[in-house]
Amino acid sequence: MEEKEIGYISNYFSKLSVAVVEITSGTLSVGDTLRIKGHTTDFELKVSSMQIEHEMVTEAKKGDGIGLKVSEKVRKGDKVYRVIED
């Protein structure tokens, strides 16, 4: 499987388990698989829903900041990769 860097974590709300992902390249859609990797972070998750400014969206593009529910703790600066399935 190939991975393409699409952004980074700019904020994390631990009580809600929500990460803010800044999209720096490409697009992200509901149903995509992400890998979040950092100094102490390394896990995959499937995007089940995402929000921009508290509005549900199905796709995000370069320049967007999205809210994303995550299953594990993430940290500011962690890299976000989209997993490209063969």
Buried (B, 14 or more C-beta within 10 A) or exposed (E): EEBEBBBBBEEBEEEEBBBBBBBBEEEBEBEBBBBBBBEEBEEBBEBEEBBBEEEEBEEBEEEBBBBBBBEEEBEEEBBBBBBEEE
